[in-house]
Amino acid sequence: MGILRTVGVVCAMALAGCVTPSGTLEQTRVNFNAADPSPQAFKVCGDIGCANQVPVSLTRAEWRHVQRAFPRRARTPGEERKFLAEALRRLEVMVGDKTGYNTDEAFSGIQLSGNTQDCIDEMVNAAVYLELLDNAGYLRHHQQGRRLTLGMMTRRFWTHTVVTIVQRSNGQEFIIDTWAVKIGELPYIMDRDAWATNEPFRRDF
């Protein structure tokens, strides 16, 4: 009876979309062999579950293009999230062109054509990009958070995993989701609790 009750609780949590912390972003980068990235040398994941890792290098001009997503020091946490979303968008487009992952669609898994990245690929890549931007001093109002995984029966019936950032002033946690948008679109950055309870995707800038 105890075992059945435990299974029932686990299933209920999955149906409710429970969120499971899956470690720091530093540990995530280590786990996926993507630690210590720099603009001159980093790896990105693709082909579902990080089955393929591609070395990438940005030129000085390309990195400056990413940096221009921050036209000034952000005055508020919301403004910083807006600048961050644009920087991530630029990185995704640039890296996609370099690696062939420039046909990736929103919510992609197995596509009929072109290279694809699932939410694990996108999560690892976002963790790498956050480290690049953090090391460059662009995260002033936020700090890197962790990897979170959402249970089944939510977000199009997939288990889903994302990275987070934490607002320094009040501890509010925001998820960053690049998987839920087509390449070239701004990623979603939204309140973690709203995301976990399956509210519509939005951009909390």
Disulfide bonds with the S-S distance in Angstrom:
Cys45-Cys50 1.91
